[in-house]
Amino acid sequence: MEQLGSDEAAIPPLRHALALQPSLPKAHFLLGKAYRQIGHLDLAEREMKIFEEMQAGSPDEVYATIDPGRRPCEREPTGSSPETL
């Protein structure tokens, strides 16, 4: 969805996919992203909320959807540094 106009073009196929199978978290994420890019913030928020609810309790899945190239073990540790260990 990097090219101009492709965000809007992505919406109908994503909506169709979700009509066939509403339990596709990545489709909700991508639809929310597309809506946000074209300025439909209320629809974007709704789709992102659905995505987050589907991913609740599974942060590794959230990372995999948002940044597929990043493995869960590569996340930055919080609250610790080599100096405090």
Secondary structure, DSSP 8 states (H G I E B T S, - for coil): --STTHHHHHHHHHHHHHHH-TT-HHHHHHHHHHHHHTT-HHHHHHHHHHHHHHHTT-HHHHHHHH-TTS-GGGS--SS--TTT-
